[in-house]
């Protein structure tokens, strides 16, 4: 595939959610990735690894018995020709399999070894089970989420797994690749979801440390506390988002809504917020979501319709940007960000475990006799049509 990382070779040791998303991002940017799946279907217990999932798009799969000496040697042979390896095992598992950082860097000193865990490689929780919800809970990020004063709400697993986890692992890998090209030496990138989430929450933490953030939900400028930065119901059961922080945007909103009244003018005065909220709630409830979208089209008010996943690809902005593409699974997101000189192509399909065992191993330097022996001995499985 084209893209700014074309020519970078990656070995992905298959795991759940955050690691496949990291692999997807690297693949979208042009990396040549071989995903090493298990011989069994145990990985399919996780919904993010279901057959055909978008997170596994754009890379080939080989299926190996990673607990065997021969399977371990195949991974290390792949490492010989790789620039990056990524894994998402609990601390110590890769080492027990014989494919930890020491073993891999001994084979390839230029390798960037990217590893992701929830709690980190050390600390009292390091080896315990966890999921996104727990990671964002202990970092302080979850506490203030949502507008319900009685309990916090969370945005699926975007903040922890994919925000604090996958995204930070990609950032670390890119930085380590750049450094390796200067120094000639690889290194371990240790991406803990709790670390990334805490870092991602820097603005709220900074506001809190400065006394500018209240820990009550829906009590601050950007969490629904301010009536001019919130979501409002429309007459058809839909919703619109309103984000007119700046005075000029707020003034235009009130003009278009015919709400230019003295008691609603001082939008940065918290004492006026109850009256502003009541006026906005009452007004937005009088028309449908699409009617409001039409009224605000082209205006400087920062009002947008709240779209569902079926509607999002059809929005004119999404269409103009070609933000989605269509395949037999439906409308899926295109790679991001965009690159002017080395643009990414539309992502490739998703390979089932073992779908590319023979062709991928051959391309990475294994002889036909070696591949046949691995298949005959049950070390590898192939669904390859080659």
C-alpha positions as CSV (number, residue, x, y, z in Angstrom):
1,X,0.0,0.0,0.0
2,X,1.1,3.6,-0.5
3,X,1.3,6.0,2.4
4,X,4.1,7.7,4.4
5,X,5.2,4.5,6.1
6,X,5.4,2.4,2.9
7,X,8.3,0.0,3.3
8,X,8.1,-0.3,7.1
9,X,7.7,-3.9,8.1
10,X,5.7,-4.8,11.2
11,X,5.0,-8.0,13.0
12,X,1.7,-7.9,15.0
13,X,1.2,-10.5,17.6
14,X,-2.6,-10.8,17.6
15,X,-4.4,-9.5,20.6
16,X,-7.7,-7.7,21.5
17,X,-9.0,-4.2,20.8
18,X,-6.2,-1.7,21.3
19,X,-3.5,-3.7,19.5
20,X,-5.6,-4.3,16.4
21,X,-6.5,-0.6,16.3
22,X,-2.8,0.3,16.5
23,X,-2.1,-2.2,13.7
24,X,-5.0,-0.7,11.6
25,X,-3.5,2.8,12.0
26,X,0.0,1.7,11.0
27,X,-1.4,-0.3,8.1
28,X,-3.5,2.6,7.0
29,X,-0.3,4.7,6.8
30,X,1.3,2.1,4.5
31,X,3.1,-0.3,6.8
32,X,3.5,-3.9,5.5
33,X,2.1,-5.9,8.5
34,X,2.0,-9.6,9.1
35,X,-0.4,-10.5,11.9
36,X,0.5,-13.6,13.8
37,X,-2.7,-15.3,14.9
38,X,-3.0,-18.4,17.1
39,X,-3.9,-21.8,15.7
40,X,-7.0,-21.9,17.8
41,X,-10.1,-19.7,17.5
42,X,-9.8,-18.6,21.1
43,X,-9.0,-15.0,20.0
44,X,-12.5,-14.8,18.5
45,X,-14.1,-14.7,21.9
46,X,-13.3,-11.0,21.8
47,X,-15.8,-9.0,19.7
48,X,-13.1,-6.8,18.3
49,X,-11.5,-9.9,16.8
50,X,-14.7,-11.2,15.1
51,X,-14.2,-12.3,11.5
52,X,-14.3,-9.4,9.1
53,X,-13.8,-6.7,11.8
54,X,-12.5,-3.4,10.4
55,X,-9.8,-3.3,13.1
56,X,-8.0,-6.1,11.3
57,X,-8.2,-4.6,7.8
58,X,-5.3,-4.1,5.5
59,X,-2.8,-6.8,6.7
60,X,-2.1,-10.4,6.1
61,X,-2.5,-13.2,8.7
62,X,-0.4,-16.3,9.5
63,X,-1.5,-18.8,12.0
64,X,1.1,-20.3,14.3
65,X,1.5,-22.4,17.4
66,X,3.2,-19.8,19.5
67,X,3.8,-22.2,22.4
68,X,6.0,-24.4,20.3
69,X,9.8,-23.9,19.9
70,X,9.3,-24.0,16.1
71,X,6.5,-21.4,16.3
72,X,8.8,-19.2,18.4
73,X,11.5,-19.5,15.8
74,X,9.2,-18.4,13.0
75,X,8.3,-15.2,14.9
76,X,12.0,-14.5,15.5
77,X,12.7,-15.1,11.8
78,X,10.1,-12.5,11.0
79,X,11.7,-10.2,13.5
80,X,14.9,-10.5,11.7
81,X,13.4,-8.6,8.8
82,X,11.0,-6.3,10.7
83,X,11.2,-2.7,11.7
84,X,8.5,-3.0,14.4
85,X,6.8,-5.6,16.6
86,X,3.7,-4.9,18.5
87,X,2.1,-7.0,21.2
88,X,-0.6,-6.6,23.9
89,X,0.0,-9.4,26.3
90,X,0.0,-9.2,30.1
91,X,3.4,-8.5,31.5
92,X,5.7,-11.5,31.3
93,X,3.7,-13.4,28.7
94,X,5.8,-12.5,25.7
95,X,8.9,-13.4,27.7
96,X,7.5,-16.8,28.6
97,X,6.7,-17.4,24.9
98,X,10.3,-16.6,24.0
99,X,9.5,-13.5,22.0
100,X,10.0,-10.7,24.6
101,X,12.1,-7.6,24.0
102,X,15.4,-9.2,25.0
103,X,15.0,-12.1,22.6
104,X,13.8,-10.0,19.7
105,X,16.3,-7.1,20.1
106,X,19.1,-9.7,20.3
107,X,18.1,-10.8,16.9
108,X,17.4,-7.4,15.5
109,X,19.0,-4.5,17.4
110,X,17.2,-1.9,15.2
111,X,13.8,-3.3,16.1
112,X,11.2,-1.0,17.7
113,X,9.4,-3.3,20.2
114,X,5.9,-1.8,20.9
115,X,4.0,-3.3,23.8
116,X,0.7,-2.2,25.3
117,X,-0.9,-3.1,28.6
118,X,-3.7,-1.7,30.6
119,X,-2.0,-1.1,33.9
120,X,1.6,-1.0,32.7
121,X,4.6,-3.4,33.0
122,X,5.0,-2.9,36.7
123,X,3.1,-1.7,39.8
124,X,0.6,-3.5,42.1
125,X,-2.0,-4.0,39.3
126,X,0.4,-4.9,36.5
127,X,-0.5,-8.6,36.2
128,X,-4.2,-8.3,37.1
129,X,-7.1,-8.4,34.6
130,X,-8.6,-5.1,33.4
131,X,-10.6,-3.3,30.8
132,X,-11.0,0.3,29.5
133,X,-13.6,1.2,32.2
134,X,-11.2,0.4,35.0
135,X,-8.3,2.2,33.4
136,X,-10.1,5.5,32.9
137,X,-11.6,5.1,36.4
138,X,-8.2,5.2,38.3
139,X,-6.8,8.0,36.2
140,X,-9.5,10.5,37.2
141,X,-10.9,10.7,33.6
142,X,-14.1,8.8,34.3
143,X,-15.2,10.8,37.4
144,X,-16.2,13.9,35.6
145,X,-17.7,12.3,32.4
146,X,-21.3,13.0,31.6
147,X,-24.0,15.3,32.7
148,X,-25.8,13.1,35.2
149,X,-25.0,14.3,38.8
150,X,-25.7,10.9,40.3
151,X,-23.2,8.8,38.3
152,X,-20.5,9.2,35.6
153,X,-21.0,8.0,32.0
154,X,-18.4,6.9,29.6
155,X,-18.0,7.1,25.8
156,X,-17.6,3.4,25.0
157,X,-13.9,2.6,25.0
158,X,-12.6,5.6,23.1
159,X,-10.8,7.4,25.9
160,X,-8.9,4.5,27.4
161,X,-8.3,1.6,24.9
162,X,-8.1,3.7,21.8
163,X,-7.2,7.2,23.0
164,X,-4.8,6.5,25.9
165,X,-3.7,3.1,24.5
166,X,-3.6,2.6,20.8
167,X,-3.0,6.3,19.9
168,X,-0.1,6.6,22.3
169,X,1.5,3.4,21.1
170,X,1.4,4.7,17.6
171,X,2.9,8.0,18.7
172,X,5.7,6.1,20.5
173,X,6.4,3.8,17.6
174,X,6.7,6.7,15.2
175,X,9.1,8.5,17.6
176,X,11.2,5.4,18.1
177,X,11.4,4.7,14.4
178,X,12.7,8.2,13.8
179,X,15.2,7.9,16.5
180,X,16.3,4.4,15.3
181,X,17.1,5.8,11.9
182,X,19.4,8.4,13.5
183,X,21.0,6.1,16.1
184,X,20.8,2.7,14.4
185,X,19.4,1.2,17.6
186,X,15.9,0.1,18.4
187,X,14.1,0.2,21.8
188,X,11.1,-0.8,23.7
189,X,8.0,1.4,23.6
190,X,6.0,0.8,26.8
191,X,2.5,2.1,26.3
192,X,0.3,1.7,29.4
193,X,-3.4,2.7,28.9
194,X,-3.4,4.3,32.3
195,X,-0.4,6.5,31.4
196,X,-1.9,7.6,28.1
197,X,-5.3,8.3,29.6
198,X,-3.8,10.4,32.3
199,X,-1.8,12.3,29.7
200,X,-4.8,12.7,27.5
201,X,-6.6,14.3,30.4
202,X,-4.0,17.0,30.8
203,X,-6.2,20.0,30.2
204,X,-8.8,19.0,32.8
205,X,-6.0,18.1,35.3
206,X,-4.4,21.5,34.6
207,X,-7.6,23.4,35.1
208,X,-8.2,21.5,38.3
209,X,-4.7,22.2,39.6
210,X,-5.3,25.9,38.9
211,X,-8.6,26.0,40.7
212,X,-10.5,26.5,37.4
213,X,-12.3,23.1,37.3
214,X,-15.1,21.8,39.5
215,X,-15.2,18.0,39.9
216,X,-19.0,18.0,39.9
217,X,-20.4,16.7,36.6
218,X,-22.0,19.2,34.3
219,X,-20.5,22.1,36.2
220,X,-17.8,23.3,33.9
221,X,-17.4,25.1,30.6
222,X,-17.0,22.1,28.3
223,X,-18.9,19.3,30.1
224,X,-22.5,20.6,29.7
225,X,-22.4,22.9,32.7
226,X,-22.6,25.9,30.4
227,X,-25.8,26.1,28.4
228,X,-24.1,27.3,25.3
229,X,-21.9,24.2,25.1
230,X,-24.4,21.3,25.3
231,X,-26.8,19.1,23.4
232,X,-30.5,19.9,23.0
233,X,-33.5,17.7,22.1
234,X,-35.6,18.5,19.0
235,X,-39.2,18.0,18.3
236,X,-38.7,14.8,16.4
237,X,-36.7,13.0,19.1
238,X,-33.4,14.0,17.5
239,X,-30.7,16.3,18.9
240,X,-28.4,19.2,18.0
241,X,-25.1,20.1,19.5
242,X,-24.5,23.7,20.5
243,X,-20.9,24.9,21.0
244,X,-21.0,28.7,20.7
245,X,-18.3,29.6,23.3
246,X,-17.1,32.9,21.6
247,X,-19.2,36.0,22.1
248,X,-19.7,36.5,18.3
249,X,-20.9,32.9,17.9
250,X,-23.3,33.2,20.8
251,X,-24.7,36.5,19.6
252,X,-25.4,35.0,16.2
253,X,-27.1,32.0,17.8
254,X,-29.4,34.2,19.8
255,X,-30.2,36.3,16.7
256,X,-31.2,33.3,14.6
257,X,-33.3,31.9,17.4
258,X,-34.9,35.3,18.0
259,X,-33.7,35.3,21.6
260,X,-32.0,38.6,21.7
261,X,-33.1,39.6,25.2
262,X,-31.2,41.5,27.9
263,X,-31.4,38.7,30.5
264,X,-29.9,36.2,28.0
265,X,-27.1,38.5,26.7
266,X,-24.3,37.9,29.3
267,X,-23.5,34.2,28.4
268,X,-20.3,34.0,30.4
269,X,-22.1,34.9,33.7
270,X,-23.1,31.7,35.5
271,X,-26.0,33.5,37.1
272,X,-27.6,33.8,33.7
273,X,-27.1,30.2,32.8
274,X,-30.4,28.8,34.1
275,X,-32.4,31.3,32.1
276,X,-30.3,30.7,29.0
277,X,-30.7,27.0,29.3
278,X,-34.5,27.2,29.7
279,X,-34.8,29.4,26.7
280,X,-32.7,27.1,24.5
281,X,-34.5,23.9,25.7
282,X,-37.9,25.5,24.9
283,X,-36.8,26.9,21.6
284,X,-35.0,23.8,20.2
285,X,-38.0,21.6,21.1
286,X,-40.2,23.5,18.6
287,X,-38.6,22.2,15.4
288,X,-37.1,19.0,14.0
289,X,-33.3,18.3,13.9
290,X,-33.2,18.7,10.1
291,X,-35.1,22.0,10.3
292,X,-32.6,23.4,12.7
293,X,-29.7,22.1,10.6
294,X,-31.2,24.0,7.6
295,X,-31.6,27.2,9.6
296,X,-28.0,27.2,10.9
297,X,-26.4,26.0,7.6
298,X,-23.4,28.3,6.8
299,X,-23.8,30.3,10.0
300,X,-21.1,31.1,12.6
301,X,-22.8,29.5,15.5
302,X,-21.1,26.1,15.9
303,X,-24.4,24.2,15.8
304,X,-24.4,20.7,14.3
305,X,-27.0,17.9,14.1
306,X,-26.3,14.8,16.2
307,X,-26.0,12.0,13.6
308,X,-26.1,8.2,14.1
309,X,-23.6,5.8,12.5
310,X,-25.9,5.3,9.5
311,X,-26.3,9.0,8.9
312,X,-22.7,10.1,9.5
313,X,-21.2,8.9,6.1
314,X,-24.0,10.7,4.3
315,X,-23.4,14.2,5.7
316,X,-22.2,16.6,3.0
317,X,-18.9,17.3,4.8
318,X,-18.2,13.5,5.1
319,X,-19.0,13.1,1.4
320,X,-16.9,16.0,0.3
321,X,-13.9,14.8,2.3
322,X,-14.5,11.1,1.3
323,X,-14.2,10.3,5.0
324,X,-15.8,6.9,4.5
325,X,-15.6,4.1,1.9
326,X,-18.0,1.3,1.2
327,X,-17.3,-2.4,1.0
328,X,-19.4,-5.5,1.7
329,X,-19.4,-4.7,5.4
330,X,-20.9,-1.3,4.9
331,X,-19.6,2.2,5.3
332,X,-16.2,2.3,7.0
333,X,-13.8,5.1,8.0
334,X,-11.0,6.1,5.6
335,X,-7.4,6.4,7.0
336,X,-6.6,9.6,8.9
337,X,-4.8,12.0,8.8
338,X,-4.3,13.0,5.1
339,X,-0.8,13.2,3.6
340,X,-0.2,15.5,0.6
341,X,2.8,13.7,-1.0
342,X,2.3,10.2,0.2
343,X,-1.5,9.7,0.5
344,X,-2.9,6.4,1.9
345,X,-5.0,4.3,-0.4
346,X,-8.4,2.8,0.5
347,X,-7.7,0.1,3.1
348,X,-7.5,-3.5,2.0
349,X,-9.8,-6.3,3.2
350,X,-9.6,-8.2,6.4
351,X,-7.8,-11.5,6.4
352,X,-9.1,-14.4,8.5
353,X,-6.6,-16.1,10.8
354,X,-4.2,-18.1,8.6
355,X,-5.5,-16.8,5.3
356,X,-2.1,-15.7,4.1
357,X,0.3,-18.1,5.9
358,X,2.0,-19.5,2.8
359,X,2.3,-16.3,0.8
360,X,3.3,-14.1,3.7
361,X,6.0,-16.5,4.9
362,X,7.3,-16.8,1.4
363,X,7.5,-13.1,1.0
364,X,9.3,-12.7,4.3
365,X,12.1,-15.1,3.2
366,X,10.9,-18.6,4.1
367,X,11.6,-21.4,1.6
368,X,8.8,-23.5,0.2
369,X,10.2,-26.6,2.0
370,X,10.3,-24.8,5.3
371,X,6.7,-23.6,4.8
372,X,5.5,-27.2,3.9
373,X,7.3,-28.6,7.0
374,X,5.6,-26.1,9.3
375,X,2.2,-27.0,7.9
376,X,2.8,-30.7,8.0
377,X,4.0,-30.6,11.5
378,X,1.0,-28.6,12.7
379,X,3.1,-25.6,13.7
380,X,1.3,-23.4,11.2
381,X,-2.1,-23.5,9.6
382,X,-3.0,-22.2,6.2
383,X,-6.2,-21.2,4.5
384,X,-4.1,-19.8,1.7
385,X,-5.3,-20.2,-1.8
386,X,-1.8,-19.7,-3.2
